[in-house]
Amino acid sequence: MGSRRNARERALQILFQLEFDETPPDRIFLQYWQDKNVSEDERRHCESLVEGISAHRSRIDDIIQSVSENWRVSRMVLVDRNILRIAAYELFWGERLAPGIVINEAIEIAKKYSGEQSAAFINGILDALHRRSDEILNALKEEGHE
């Protein structure tokens, strides 16, 4: 498994913790990294994901909600919601990776941490986001959320 996947999985763990703890991410990072032996690249990528998602969380949730017809973001399983946040952030704010890579990574992480049904759910949401990506990116530019 690559360091980028590891960084996404670590970001998922930290985002999960932040659901229950209002400590600022930088303080969570200090505690989280204490006994972890990770590369600097993996750590930087993880922190970049968490910080970016934290900065844009409300807008990310709105974007996810816009394609989730039968589920409110607040009612989604915590793990699934945070996997979707990571992928949405990477699709619209992160370094421009191919959408297929972002979606595949999210599906694989969902299979590992949440199960096959969640992987299918996440695939459906992310596929819908990908189909609307031009529209979403234009809206973000107009709003100044680039």
DSSP file (Angstrom, degrees, kcal/mol; ACC not computed):
  #  RESIDUE AA STRUCTURE BP1 BP2  ACC     N-H-->O    O-->H-N    N-H-->O    O-->H-N    TCO  KAPPA ALPHA  PHI   PSI    X-CA   Y-CA   Z-CA
    1    1 A M              0   0    0      0, 0.0     2,-0.0     0, 0.0     0, 0.0   0.000 360.0 360.0 360.0 135.9    0.0    0.0    0.0
    2    2 A G     >  -     0   0    0      1,-0.1     4,-2.2     4,-0.0     5,-0.1  -0.216 360.0-110.7 -76.9 165.8    1.4    3.4   -1.0
    3    3 A S  H  > S+     0   0    0      1,-0.2     4,-2.5     2,-0.2     5,-0.1   0.808 117.1  58.1 -67.6 -28.5    2.0    6.3    1.3
    4    4 A R  H  > S+     0   0    0      2,-0.2     4,-2.2     1,-0.2    -1,-0.2   0.915 107.4  46.4 -67.6 -41.2   -0.9    8.3   -0.2
    5    5 A R  H  > S+     0   0    0      2,-0.2     4,-2.6     1,-0.2    -2,-0.2   0.932 112.7  50.5 -63.7 -44.7   -3.3    5.5    0.7
    6    6 A N  H  X S+     0   0    0     -4,-2.2     4,-2.6     1,-0.2    -2,-0.2   0.913 109.4  51.3 -57.7 -42.9   -1.8    5.4    4.2
    7    7 A A  H  X S+     0   0    0     -4,-2.5     4,-2.6     1,-0.2    -1,-0.2   0.898 110.0  49.2 -62.7 -40.5   -2.2    9.2    4.5
    8    8 A R  H  X S+     0   0    0     -4,-2.2     4,-2.4     2,-0.2    -1,-0.2   0.914 111.7  48.9 -64.4 -42.3   -5.8    8.9    3.5
    9    9 A E  H  X S+     0   0    0     -4,-2.6     4,-1.9     2,-0.2    -2,-0.2   0.902 112.7  47.4 -66.0 -39.4   -6.4    6.2    6.0
   10   10 A R  H  X S+     0   0    0     -4,-2.6     4,-2.4     2,-0.2    -2,-0.2   0.900 110.4  52.5 -66.9 -40.0   -4.7    8.2    8.8
   11   11 A A  H  X S+     0   0    0     -4,-2.6     4,-3.1     1,-0.2     5,-0.2   0.906 107.1  53.7 -60.8 -40.5   -6.7   11.3    7.7
   12   12 A L  H  X S+     0   0    0     -4,-2.4     4,-2.3     1,-0.2    -2,-0.2   0.920 108.7  48.8 -58.9 -44.4   -9.9    9.1    8.1
   13   13 A Q  H  X S+     0   0    0     -4,-1.9     4,-2.0     2,-0.2    -2,-0.2   0.909 114.0  45.3 -62.8 -42.7   -8.9    8.2   11.6
   14   14 A I  H  X S+     0   0    0     -4,-2.4     4,-2.4     2,-0.2    -2,-0.2   0.917 112.6  50.2 -69.4 -42.7   -8.2   11.8   12.6
   15   15 A L  H  X S+     0   0    0     -4,-3.1     4,-0.9     2,-0.2    -2,-0.2   0.886 108.8  53.4 -62.0 -37.9  -11.4   13.0   11.0
   16   16 A F  H >< S+     0   0    0     -4,-2.3     3,-0.9    -5,-0.2     4,-0.4   0.934 109.7  48.0 -60.2 -46.0  -13.3   10.3   12.9
   17   17 A Q  H >X S+     0   0    0     -4,-2.0     3,-1.7     1,-0.2     4,-0.9   0.891 105.7  58.2 -61.7 -40.0  -11.7   11.6   16.1
   18   18 A L  H 3< S+     0   0    0     -4,-2.4    -1,-0.2     1,-0.3    -2,-0.2   0.695  91.5  70.7 -66.6 -17.6  -12.6   15.2   15.3
   19   19 A E  T << S+     0   0    0     -4,-0.9    -1,-0.3    -3,-0.9    -2,-0.2   0.783 113.8  27.0 -64.6 -25.8  -16.3   14.1   15.1
   20   20 A F  T <4 S+     0   0    0     -3,-1.7     2,-0.4    -4,-0.4    -2,-0.2   0.475 120.0  58.0-113.9  -6.8  -16.2   13.7   18.9
   21   21 A D     <  -     0   0    0     -4,-0.9    -1,-0.2     2,-0.1     0, 0.0  -0.983  56.2-161.7-135.8 120.1  -13.5   16.2   19.8
   22   22 A E        +     0   0    0     -2,-0.4    -4,-0.1    -3,-0.1    -1,-0.1   0.257  49.2 131.0 -88.2  14.2  -13.4   19.9   19.1
   23   23 A T  S    S-     0   0    0      1,-0.1    -2,-0.1     2,-0.1     5,-0.1  -0.428  71.9 -98.1 -61.4 138.5   -9.7   20.2   19.7
   24   24 A P    >>  -     0   0    0      0, 0.0     4,-1.7     0, 0.0     3,-1.2  -0.295  32.2-115.3 -59.2 145.1   -8.1   22.0   16.8
   25   25 A P  H 3> S+     0   0    0      0, 0.0     4,-2.9     0, 0.0     5,-0.2   0.844 112.4  61.2 -53.2 -38.0   -6.5   19.7   14.3
   26   26 A D  H 3> S+     0   0    0      1,-0.2     4,-1.4     2,-0.2    -3,-0.0   0.858 106.8  45.7 -62.0 -32.9   -2.9   20.9   14.9
   27   27 A R  H <> S+     0   0    0     -3,-1.2     4,-1.5     2,-0.2    -1,-0.2   0.861 111.2  52.4 -74.9 -35.5   -3.2   19.7   18.6
   28   28 A I  H  X S+     0   0    0     -4,-1.7     4,-3.1     1,-0.2    -2,-0.2   0.907 105.9  56.0 -63.2 -41.5   -4.7   16.4   17.5
   29   29 A F  H  X S+     0   0    0     -4,-2.9     4,-2.7     1,-0.2     5,-0.2   0.920 102.7  54.7 -57.5 -45.2   -1.8   15.9   15.1
   30   30 A L  H  X S+     0   0    0     -4,-1.4     4,-0.5     1,-0.2    -1,-0.2   0.922 115.1  39.2 -55.7 -45.7    0.7   16.3   18.0
   31   31 A Q  H >< S+     0   0    0     -4,-1.5     3,-0.8     1,-0.2     4,-0.4   0.916 115.4  52.3 -69.9 -43.8   -1.0   13.6   19.9
   32   32 A Y  H 3< S+     0   0    0     -4,-3.1     3,-0.4     1,-0.2    -2,-0.2   0.889 109.9  46.4 -63.4 -42.1   -1.7   11.3   16.9
   33   33 A W  H >< S+     0   0    0     -4,-2.7     3,-1.5     1,-0.2    -1,-0.2   0.562  83.7  99.3 -81.1  -7.5    1.9   11.3   15.5
   34   34 A Q  T << S+     0   0    0     -3,-0.8    -1,-0.2    -4,-0.5    -2,-0.1   0.874  97.7  19.3 -48.9 -51.7    3.6   10.6   18.9
   35   35 A D  T 3  S+     0   0    0     -3,-0.4     2,-0.4    -4,-0.4    -1,-0.3   0.102 101.6 108.3-111.0  22.4    4.1    6.8   18.5
   36   36 A K    <   -     0   0    0     -3,-1.5     2,-0.8    -4,-0.0    -3,-0.0  -0.847  54.6-152.7-105.0 135.1    3.8    6.6   14.7
   37   37 A N        +     0   0    0     -2,-0.4     2,-0.3     0, 0.0    -3,-0.1  -0.854  40.4 145.7-104.4  95.9    6.7    5.8   12.4
   38   38 A V        -     0   0    0     -2,-0.8     2,-0.1    -5,-0.1    -2,-0.0  -0.891  50.5 -99.1-131.1 158.6    5.7    7.4    9.1
   39   39 A S     >  -     0   0    0     -2,-0.3     4,-2.3     1,-0.1     5,-0.2  -0.353  32.5-117.7 -71.8 157.8    7.4    9.2    6.3
   40   40 A E  H  > S+     0   0    0      1,-0.2     4,-2.8     2,-0.2     5,-0.2   0.877 115.8  54.5 -63.6 -37.8    7.4   13.0    6.1
   41   41 A D  H  > S+     0   0    0      2,-0.2     4,-2.6     1,-0.2    -1,-0.2   0.919 108.7  47.7 -62.4 -44.3    5.4   12.9    2.8
   42   42 A E  H  > S+     0   0    0      2,-0.2     4,-2.5     1,-0.2    -2,-0.2   0.926 113.8  47.3 -63.0 -45.0    2.7   10.7    4.4
   43   43 A R  H  X S+     0   0    0     -4,-2.3     4,-2.7     2,-0.2     5,-0.2   0.936 113.0  48.0 -62.5 -47.2    2.4   12.9    7.4
   44   44 A R  H  X S+     0   0    0     -4,-2.8     4,-2.5     1,-0.2    -2,-0.2   0.918 112.7  48.6 -60.5 -44.1    2.3   16.1    5.3
   45   45 A H  H  X S+     0   0    0     -4,-2.6     4,-2.3    -5,-0.2    -1,-0.2   0.926 112.0  48.9 -64.4 -43.9   -0.3   14.6    3.0
   46   46 A C  H  X S+     0   0    0     -4,-2.5     4,-2.5     1,-0.2    -2,-0.2   0.946 113.6  46.0 -58.3 -50.1   -2.5   13.4    5.9
   47   47 A E  H  X S+     0   0    0     -4,-2.7     4,-2.8     1,-0.2     5,-0.3   0.874 110.3  54.0 -64.0 -37.5   -2.3   16.8    7.6
   48   48 A S  H  X S+     0   0    0     -4,-2.5     4,-2.4    -5,-0.2    -1,-0.2   0.910 109.9  47.8 -62.4 -42.3   -3.0   18.6    4.4
   49   49 A L  H  X S+     0   0    0     -4,-2.3     4,-2.8     2,-0.2     5,-0.3   0.950 114.4  45.2 -62.1 -49.8   -6.2   16.5    3.9
   50   50 A V  H  X S+     0   0    0     -4,-2.5     4,-2.6     1,-0.2    -2,-0.2   0.927 115.6  46.3 -63.2 -45.5   -7.4   17.1    7.4
   51   51 A E  H  X S+     0   0    0     -4,-2.8     4,-2.3     2,-0.2    -1,-0.2   0.914 114.6  47.5 -64.4 -42.6   -6.7   20.8    7.4
   52   52 A G  H  X S+     0   0    0     -4,-2.4     4,-1.7    -5,-0.3    -2,-0.2   0.915 113.5  47.0 -65.1 -43.3   -8.3   21.3    4.0
   53   53 A I  H  X S+     0   0    0     -4,-2.8     4,-0.7    -5,-0.2    -2,-0.2   0.908 112.1  51.0 -65.3 -41.0  -11.4   19.3    4.9
   54   54 A S  H >< S+     0   0    0     -4,-2.6     3,-0.5    -5,-0.3     4,-0.3   0.905 111.2  48.4 -62.1 -40.9  -11.7   21.2    8.2
   55   55 A A  H 3< S+     0   0    0     -4,-2.3    -1,-0.2     1,-0.2    -2,-0.2   0.816 125.9  27.3 -69.2 -30.8  -11.4   24.5    6.3
   56   56 A H  H 3X S+     0   0    0     -4,-1.7     4,-3.0    -5,-0.1     5,-0.2   0.166  83.2 120.9-116.7  16.1  -14.1   23.6    3.7
   57   57 A R  H <X S+     0   0    0     -4,-0.7     4,-2.8    -3,-0.5     5,-0.2   0.868  74.2  49.7 -56.4 -44.5  -16.2   21.1    5.7
   58   58 A S  H  > S+     0   0    0     -4,-0.3     4,-1.9     1,-0.2    -1,-0.2   0.927 115.7  43.1 -61.2 -44.5  -19.5   22.9    5.4
   59   59 A R  H  > S+     0   0    0     -3,-0.2     4,-2.3     2,-0.2    -2,-0.2   0.889 112.6  53.4 -69.7 -38.6  -19.1   23.4    1.6
   60   60 A I  H  X S+     0   0    0     -4,-3.0     4,-2.6     1,-0.2    -2,-0.2   0.933 109.5  48.8 -59.8 -46.0  -17.9   19.8    1.2
   61   61 A D  H  X S+     0   0    0     -4,-2.8     4,-2.8    -5,-0.2    -1,-0.2   0.887 109.8  52.2 -62.4 -38.7  -21.0   18.5    3.1
   62   62 A D  H  X S+     0   0    0     -4,-1.9     4,-1.9    -5,-0.2    -1,-0.2   0.908 110.0  49.1 -62.0 -41.7  -23.2   20.7    0.9
   63   63 A I  H  X S+     0   0    0     -4,-2.3     4,-0.6     2,-0.2    -2,-0.2   0.931 113.0  46.2 -64.5 -45.8  -21.6   19.2   -2.2
   64   64 A I  H >X S+     0   0    0     -4,-2.6     3,-1.3     1,-0.2     4,-0.7   0.930 112.3  51.7 -61.6 -44.4  -22.1   15.7   -1.0
   65   65 A Q  H >< S+     0   0    0     -4,-2.8     3,-0.7     1,-0.3    -1,-0.2   0.841  97.7  67.3 -61.3 -33.7  -25.6   16.4    0.0
   66   66 A S  H 3< S+     0   0    0     -4,-1.9    -1,-0.3     1,-0.3    -2,-0.2   0.728 111.7  32.3 -63.2 -21.3  -26.4   17.8   -3.4
   67   67 A V  H << S+     0   0    0     -3,-1.3     2,-1.1    -4,-0.6    -1,-0.3   0.429  97.6  91.0-112.8  -1.3  -26.0   14.4   -5.0
   68   68 A S    <<  +     0   0    0     -3,-0.7     3,-0.2    -4,-0.7    -1,-0.1  -0.772  50.4 176.5 -98.7  93.5  -27.3   12.3   -2.1
   69   69 A E  S    S+     0   0    0     -2,-1.1    -1,-0.2     1,-0.2     3,-0.0   0.847  76.4  26.5 -68.8 -36.6  -31.0   12.0   -2.8
   70   70 A N  S    S+     0   0    0      1,-0.1     2,-0.4     2,-0.0    -1,-0.2   0.392 113.3  63.8-112.4   3.2  -32.0    9.7    0.1
   71   71 A W        -     0   0    0     -3,-0.2     2,-0.3    -6,-0.1    -1,-0.1  -0.990  64.5-143.7-133.8 128.3  -29.4   10.4    2.8
   72   72 A R    >>  -     0   0    0     -2,-0.4     3,-1.5     1,-0.1     4,-0.6  -0.692  26.9-125.2 -80.5 142.9  -28.6   13.5    4.7
   73   73 A V  G >4 S+     0   0    0     -2,-0.3     3,-1.3     1,-0.3    -1,-0.1   0.892 111.0  58.0 -55.8 -41.0  -24.9   13.8    5.4
   74   74 A S  G 34 S+     0   0    0      1,-0.3    -1,-0.3   -13,-0.0     4,-0.1   0.717 107.1  48.3 -64.9 -19.6  -25.5   14.1    9.1
   75   75 A R  G <4 S+     0   0    0     -3,-1.5    -1,-0.3     2,-0.1    -2,-0.2   0.473  88.2 107.8 -98.8  -4.3  -27.3   10.7    9.1
   76   76 A M  S << S-     0   0    0     -3,-1.3    -3,-0.0    -4,-0.6     2,-0.0  -0.372  87.8 -87.3 -71.4 153.2  -24.6    8.9    7.1
   77   77 A V     >  -     0   0    0      1,-0.1     4,-2.9    -2,-0.1     5,-0.3  -0.371  41.3-121.1 -56.2 135.8  -22.3    6.4    8.9
   78   78 A L  H  > S+     0   0    0      1,-0.2     4,-2.0     2,-0.2     5,-0.2   0.877 110.9  47.7 -51.9 -45.3  -19.4    8.3   10.4
   79   79 A V  H  > S+     0   0    0      2,-0.2     4,-2.2     1,-0.2    -1,-0.2   0.943 113.9  46.9 -63.9 -47.0  -16.8    6.4    8.5
   80   80 A D  H  > S+     0   0    0      1,-0.2     4,-2.6     2,-0.2    -2,-0.2   0.923 110.8  52.1 -61.4 -45.3  -18.6    6.7    5.2
   81   81 A R  H  X S+     0   0    0     -4,-2.9     4,-2.0     1,-0.2    -1,-0.2   0.890 112.1  45.8 -59.8 -40.8  -19.2   10.4    5.6
   82   82 A N  H  X S+     0   0    0     -4,-2.0     4,-2.2    -5,-0.3    -1,-0.2   0.831 109.8  52.9 -76.8 -30.8  -15.5   11.0    6.3
   83   83 A I  H  X S+     0   0    0     -4,-2.2     4,-2.4     2,-0.2    -2,-0.2   0.921 110.9  48.9 -63.8 -42.9  -14.4    8.9    3.3
   84   84 A L  H  X S+     0   0    0     -4,-2.6     4,-3.0     1,-0.2     5,-0.2   0.890 109.1  52.5 -62.8 -39.7  -16.7   10.9    1.2
   85   85 A R  H  X S+     0   0    0     -4,-2.0     4,-2.6     2,-0.2    -1,-0.2   0.922 109.3  49.0 -62.4 -43.5  -15.3   14.1    2.6
   86   86 A I  H  X S+     0   0    0     -4,-2.2     4,-2.5     2,-0.2    -2,-0.2   0.953 115.1  44.0 -60.4 -49.2  -11.7   13.0    1.8
   87   87 A A  H  X S+     0   0    0     -4,-2.4     4,-2.5     2,-0.2    -2,-0.2   0.915 113.6  49.7 -65.0 -43.4  -12.7   12.1   -1.8
   88   88 A A  H  X S+     0   0    0     -4,-3.0     4,-2.2     2,-0.2     5,-0.3   0.914 111.1  50.4 -62.6 -41.5  -14.7   15.3   -2.3
   89   89 A Y  H  X>S+     0   0    0     -4,-2.6     4,-3.1    -5,-0.2     5,-2.3   0.941 112.0  47.3 -60.4 -46.1  -11.9   17.4   -1.0
   90   90 A E  H  <5S+     0   0    0     -4,-2.5     7,-0.5     3,-0.2    -2,-0.2   0.866 113.0  49.6 -65.2 -34.9   -9.4   15.6   -3.4
   91   91 A L  H  <5S+     0   0    0     -4,-2.5    -1,-0.2    -5,-0.2    -2,-0.2   0.881 127.4  20.3 -69.1 -37.7  -11.8   16.0   -6.3
   92   92 A F  H  <5S+     0   0    0     -4,-2.2    -2,-0.2    -5,-0.2    -3,-0.2   0.658 138.3  16.6-113.3 -18.9  -12.4   19.7   -5.9
   93   93 A W  T  <5S+     0   0    0     -4,-3.1    -3,-0.2    -5,-0.3     3,-0.1   0.636 102.6  82.4-124.7 -28.2   -9.7   21.2   -3.7
   94   94 A G  S   <S-     0   0    0     -5,-2.3     2,-0.1     1,-0.2    -4,-0.1   0.063  98.5 -58.3 -74.6-176.6   -6.7   18.9   -3.7
   95   95 A E  S    S-     0   0    0      1,-0.1     2,-1.5    -3,-0.0    -1,-0.2  -0.457  73.3 -96.4 -60.8 136.5   -3.9   18.3   -6.2
   96   96 A R        +     0   0    0     -2,-0.1     2,-0.2    -3,-0.1    -1,-0.1  -0.377  56.7 172.0 -69.1  89.1   -5.7   17.4   -9.4
   97   97 A L        -     0   0    0     -2,-1.5    -3,-0.0    -7,-0.5     5,-0.0  -0.585  47.3 -86.0 -87.2 157.0   -5.7   13.6   -9.4
   98   98 A A    >>  -     0   0    0     -2,-0.2     4,-1.7     1,-0.1     3,-1.1  -0.447  37.6-126.3 -60.6 133.7   -7.6   11.7  -12.0
   99   99 A P  H 3> S+     0   0    0      0, 0.0     4,-2.8     0, 0.0     5,-0.2   0.843 108.7  60.4 -53.5 -35.8  -11.2   11.3  -10.7
  100  100 A G  H 3> S+     0   0    0      1,-0.2     4,-2.4     2,-0.2     5,-0.2   0.869 104.3  49.3 -61.3 -36.1  -10.9    7.5  -11.2
  101  101 A I  H <> S+     0   0    0     -3,-1.1     4,-2.7     2,-0.2    -1,-0.2   0.940 112.1  47.5 -66.7 -47.2   -8.0    7.3   -8.8
  102  102 A V  H  X S+     0   0    0     -4,-1.7     4,-2.1     1,-0.2    -2,-0.2   0.926 115.2  45.5 -59.9 -46.7   -9.8    9.3   -6.1
  103  103 A I  H  X S+     0   0    0     -4,-2.8     4,-2.4     2,-0.2    -1,-0.2   0.923 113.3  49.1 -65.7 -45.1  -12.9    7.2   -6.5
  104  104 A N  H  X S+     0   0    0     -4,-2.4     4,-2.6    -5,-0.2     5,-0.2   0.915 110.3  50.9 -61.7 -43.2  -11.0    3.9   -6.5
  105  105 A E  H  X S+     0   0    0     -4,-2.7     4,-2.4     1,-0.2    -1,-0.2   0.922 110.8  49.1 -59.9 -44.1   -9.1    4.9   -3.4
  106  106 A A  H  X S+     0   0    0     -4,-2.1     4,-2.4    -5,-0.2    -1,-0.2   0.905 111.3  49.7 -63.0 -41.5  -12.3    5.8   -1.6
  107  107 A I  H  X S+     0   0    0     -4,-2.4     4,-2.4     2,-0.2    -2,-0.2   0.927 111.4  48.3 -64.0 -44.8  -13.9    2.5   -2.5
  108  108 A E  H  X S+     0   0    0     -4,-2.6     4,-1.7     1,-0.2    -2,-0.2   0.896 112.7  47.9 -64.0 -40.3  -10.9    0.5   -1.3
  109  109 A I  H  X S+     0   0    0     -4,-2.4     4,-2.6    -5,-0.2     5,-0.3   0.894 110.8  52.4 -66.9 -38.9  -10.8    2.4    2.0
  110  110 A A  H  X>S+     0   0    0     -4,-2.4     4,-3.0     1,-0.2     5,-2.4   0.911 107.2  52.1 -63.0 -42.2  -14.5    1.9    2.4
  111  111 A K  H  <5S+     0   0    0     -4,-2.4    -1,-0.2     3,-0.2    -2,-0.2   0.901 114.4  43.8 -59.8 -40.0  -14.1   -1.9    1.8
  112  112 A K  H  <5S+     0   0    0     -4,-1.7    -2,-0.2    -5,-0.2    -1,-0.2   0.893 128.5  24.3 -72.8 -40.9  -11.5   -2.0    4.5
  113  113 A Y  H  <5S+     0   0    0     -4,-2.6    -2,-0.2    -5,-0.1    -3,-0.2   0.616 137.9  16.2-104.6 -14.7  -13.1    0.2    7.1
  114  114 A S  T  <5S-     0   0    0     -4,-3.0    -3,-0.2    -5,-0.3     4,-0.2   0.638  99.3-112.3-135.8 -26.3  -16.8    0.0    6.4
  115  115 A G     >< -     0   0    0     -5,-2.4     4,-2.1     1,-0.1     5,-0.1  -0.418  38.7 -60.9 115.3 171.9  -17.7   -3.0    4.1
  116  116 A E  H  > S+     0   0    0      1,-0.2     4,-2.2     2,-0.2     5,-0.2   0.875 126.7  52.6 -63.1 -42.0  -19.0   -3.9    0.7
  117  117 A Q  H  > S+     0   0    0      1,-0.2     4,-2.2     2,-0.2    -1,-0.2   0.908 111.1  47.8 -63.2 -40.2  -22.3   -2.1    1.0
  118  118 A S  H  > S+     0   0    0      2,-0.2     4,-3.1     1,-0.2     5,-0.2   0.888 108.1  55.5 -65.7 -38.7  -20.6    1.1    2.1
  119  119 A A  H  X S+     0   0    0     -4,-2.1     4,-2.4     1,-0.2    -2,-0.2   0.911 109.5  46.4 -60.3 -41.9  -18.2    0.8   -0.8
  120  120 A A  H  X S+     0   0    0     -4,-2.2     4,-2.2     2,-0.2    -2,-0.2   0.907 113.0  49.6 -66.2 -42.0  -21.2    0.6   -3.3
  121  121 A F  H  X S+     0   0    0     -4,-2.2     4,-2.2     2,-0.2    -2,-0.2   0.938 113.0  46.3 -60.6 -48.3  -22.8    3.6   -1.6
  122  122 A I  H  X S+     0   0    0     -4,-3.1     4,-2.8     1,-0.2     5,-0.3   0.892 109.9  54.2 -63.8 -41.0  -19.6    5.6   -1.7
  123  123 A N  H  X S+     0   0    0     -4,-2.4     4,-2.5    -5,-0.2    -1,-0.2   0.926 109.0  49.1 -58.4 -44.9  -19.1    4.7   -5.4
  124  124 A G  H  X S+     0   0    0     -4,-2.2     4,-1.9     2,-0.2    -2,-0.2   0.920 113.3  45.3 -62.0 -45.5  -22.6    5.9   -6.2
  125  125 A I  H  X S+     0   0    0     -4,-2.2     4,-2.2     2,-0.2    -2,-0.2   0.937 116.0  45.9 -64.2 -46.9  -22.2    9.2   -4.5
  126  126 A L  H  X S+     0   0    0     -4,-2.8     4,-2.7     1,-0.2    -2,-0.2   0.855 109.8  54.1 -69.3 -33.9  -18.7    9.8   -5.9
  127  127 A D  H  X S+     0   0    0     -4,-2.5     4,-2.3    -5,-0.3    -1,-0.2   0.919 109.6  48.6 -62.6 -42.2  -19.8    8.8   -9.4
  128  128 A A  H  X S+     0   0    0     -4,-1.9     4,-1.5     2,-0.2    -2,-0.2   0.902 111.3  50.1 -64.1 -40.9  -22.6   11.4   -9.2
  129  129 A L  H  < S+     0   0    0     -4,-2.2    -2,-0.2     1,-0.2     7,-0.2   0.921 109.9  50.9 -62.4 -43.0  -20.1   14.0   -8.0
  130  130 A H  H >< S+     0   0    0     -4,-2.7     3,-1.4     1,-0.2     4,-0.3   0.912 107.3  52.7 -61.5 -42.8  -17.8   13.2  -10.9
  131  131 A R  H 3< S+     0   0    0     -4,-2.3     3,-0.2     1,-0.3    -1,-0.2   0.825 117.6  38.8 -62.0 -30.9  -20.7   13.6  -13.4
  132  132 A R  T 3X S+     0   0    0     -4,-1.5     4,-2.6    -3,-0.2    -1,-0.3   0.236  83.7 112.9-100.9  12.9  -21.4   17.0  -11.9
  133  133 A S  H <> S+     0   0    0     -3,-1.4     4,-3.1     1,-0.2     5,-0.2   0.865  74.5  50.9 -60.4 -40.6  -17.8   18.0  -11.4
  134  134 A D  H  > S+     0   0    0     -4,-0.3     4,-2.3    -3,-0.2    -1,-0.2   0.940 113.4  46.1 -61.7 -45.0  -17.7   20.8  -14.0
  135  135 A E  H  > S+     0   0    0      2,-0.2     4,-2.1     1,-0.2    -2,-0.2   0.917 115.1  46.9 -61.5 -44.5  -20.8   22.4  -12.5
  136  136 A I  H  X S+     0   0    0     -4,-2.6     4,-2.4    -7,-0.2    -2,-0.2   0.919 111.6  50.2 -66.3 -44.5  -19.5   22.1   -9.0
  137  137 A L  H  X S+     0   0    0     -4,-3.1     4,-2.2    -5,-0.2    -1,-0.2   0.899 110.7  50.2 -62.3 -40.3  -16.0   23.5   -9.9
  138  138 A N  H  X S+     0   0    0     -4,-2.3     4,-2.3    -5,-0.2    -1,-0.2   0.920 110.7  49.2 -62.8 -43.3  -17.7   26.5  -11.6
  139  139 A A  H  X S+     0   0    0     -4,-2.1     4,-1.9     1,-0.2    -2,-0.2   0.904 110.2  51.2 -62.3 -41.4  -19.9   27.1   -8.6
  140  140 A L  H  X>S+     0   0    0     -4,-2.4     5,-3.0     2,-0.2     4,-0.9   0.893 109.3  50.5 -63.9 -40.0  -16.8   26.9   -6.3
  141  141 A K  H ><5S+     0   0    0     -4,-2.2     3,-0.8     1,-0.2    -1,-0.2   0.932 110.3  49.4 -62.2 -45.5  -14.9   29.4   -8.5
  142  142 A E  H 3<5S+     0   0    0     -4,-2.3    -1,-0.2     1,-0.2    -2,-0.2   0.855 113.7  46.5 -61.8 -34.8  -17.9   31.8   -8.4
  143  143 A E  H 3<5S-     0   0    0     -4,-1.9    -1,-0.2    -5,-0.2    -2,-0.2   0.583 114.0-116.9 -83.0 -11.1  -18.1   31.5   -4.6
  144  144 A G  T <<5S+     0   0    0     -4,-0.9    -3,-0.2    -3,-0.8    -2,-0.1   0.759  76.9 128.3  78.8  25.1  -14.3   31.9   -4.1
  145  145 A H      <       0   0    0     -5,-3.0    -4,-0.2     1,-0.2    -5,-0.1   0.092 360.0 360.0 -98.6  21.1  -13.9   28.4   -2.7
  146  146 A E              0   0    0     -6,-0.4    -1,-0.2    -5,-0.2    -5,-0.1   0.520 360.0 360.0 -63.3 360.0  -11.1   27.4   -5.1
